Amino acid sequence: MDLKMGDRAQTLIEALPYIQEYYGKTVVIKYGGNAMVSEELQNAVISDIILLSLVGIYVVVVHGGGPDINEMLEKTGKESTFVNGLRYTDEETMDIVQMVLCGRVNKNLVSMINRVGGRAIGICGMDDNLIQAKKLEERGGEDYGLVGEIVKINPELIKSAHASGMIPVVSTVAQGIDEGSSYNINADTAAAEIAKSLGAEKLILLTDIRGLLRDAKDERTLISAVDVSEISEMLSNGTISGGMIPKIQCCKSAVEGGVKRAHILDGRLPHSILIEILSDSGIGTMIH
């Protein structure tokens, strides 16, 4: 037998028990970072999403769009401002965020999935009150503008999409329940809350690094698994620091809210989603 054909057959055999395990289960994927910028990685992620859907796994895609927002703000001559890692969002910026996330980014993703044989539908967080939020309270005297804090997820629209055989692609602009008509929501946070509301089997956050590292400057120091009971100590001793803090906290919240596993994966690696879900290998950092 040709070795390459044998390898392919072995790969399919290896995937079978995982397909059986996750059939009919929900996986929420937060899509962002370098995987959204590189055409090669885009194609790999889209292929992964479609394959998972075709083997009977309910996939939800929650996307960011920071680079696209930055580009549009630059075109309008408006400077991007960040407060404690969150984009300060005044009314003019909110208009641009809503236009870019709910419009160009969302519909481009839907189009890419549909173009290669998937069935996707674009959903904004305001549709059917999917994501409801209030203004994020000032912390340490810092005002974030129209940045929202999620108070409720109504997942029925996502469930209806799944029942119709479609892949929901969610942009994270929320319906305001207080004085704001809409709010900008961090995509990692939205993905975690959506995963909890659906009782998802997995939450996957695609990032631009291998995962949680013991030494942030050495990717060989990957921590492959973290129990939620270890997180407080890892925060206090600095193992979890910088931009990894909010991602780990989102994963912790998801797992404590009923999601079986949360994963931080390297979106720079083609087909990282399939490698994690449908193989023995496992990559990135798993929070359980």
HUPEHU-V372886 format. One record per helix or strand. SS is the DSSP state (h for helix, s for strand). FROM is the first residue (numbers start at 1). LEN is the number of residues. If there is no record, write none. Layout:
# HUPEHU-V372886
ss: <SS | SS>
from: <FROM | FROM>
len: <LEN | LEN>
This chain:
# HUPEHU-V372886
ss: <h | s | h | h | s | h | s | s | s | h | s | h | s | s | s | s | s | h | s | s | s | h | s | s | h | s | s | h | h | s | h | s>
from: <3 | 26 | 33 | 39 | 58 | 66 | 82 | 86 | 89 | 91 | 120 | 127 | 131 | 139 | 142 | 145 | 147 | 156 | 167 | 173 | 182 | 187 | 202 | 213 | 219 | 222 | 225 | 228 | 244 | 261 | 272 | 285>
len: <20 | 6 | 4 | 16 | 6 | 10 | 2 | 2 | 1 | 25 | 5 | 3 | 5 | 1 | 1 | 1 | 7 | 8 | 5 | 4 | 3 | 12 | 6 | 1 | 3 | 1 | 2 | 9 | 13 | 6 | 7 | 3>
